[in-house]
Amino acid sequence: MRKVVLYHIVSLDGVAYEESDWFDDGGDEMIANLSQIIETQDDILLGRGTYDYWVGYWPTSDFQPFADFINTTRKHVFTSSKPDQEWANTTLVSAPVTDYVADLKEQSGGDIGIHGSISLAQSLLRAGLVDELRLVVAAAVAGQGRRVFEGDALQKLQLLDVQRSLKGTLFLTYRCPTTP
C-alpha cells in the first residue's frame, strides 16, 4: 500500500507557511530535504486554493528541484468547479476526498504527497489517511495564521527522524496512526 506523505513548513507555534515573512532558511539543507521527499512521490494531492495559487507560478518557474517535479507529477485537485487555468498532468476530482484517497493508496506507485492545501491536509489527517508527516519547523514564532493541526483530537505520532539546518530549522519526520 502506498503512503500519503504530508509536507509542510510551519513556525514553532504551528502556523503553516503561506507567503509569510517569518521563514528565512531556504538554504541547501532545505533543498536537500525537499529533494529527498519528492523523489519518492508519483502523485500530489492539491486543494483548489493551492492549485489556483500555484498554477500561476510553477509552470514557468525554474526553482529546482520542485519546478520539474510539480510540473511533471500527476496532480489530483479536489474541486467542485473547473479552474480558469489548465496545468499539465492534472486530474480534477469531485468525488469525496476520503474515498478517492483511500482508493489511490491501494493503486500501485510511489508515495502520494500533500504540499500546502491546509484544509485538504486537515481532512485527511482526521480520516486517518496520512501515513507520514514531513515537517520543516522554522526557528520563528509567527503568532497568527492558519494552522494545519487545529481542533483535532489527540494523535500520538512516532518520531522517525530529526535533522537541523545551521540556522536552526528542524526537519522532522513522523509516522502517523493510520486509523481515525
Secondary structure, 3 states (H helix, E strand, C coil): CCCEEEEEEECCCCEECCCCCCCCCCCHHHHHHHHHHHCCEEEEEEEHHHHHHHHCCHHHCCCCCHHHHHHHCEEEEECCCCCCCCCCCEEEECCCHHHHHHHHHHCCCCEEEEECCHHHHHHHHHCCCCCEEEEEECCCCCCCCCECCCCCCCCCCEEEEEEECCCCCEEEEEECCCCC
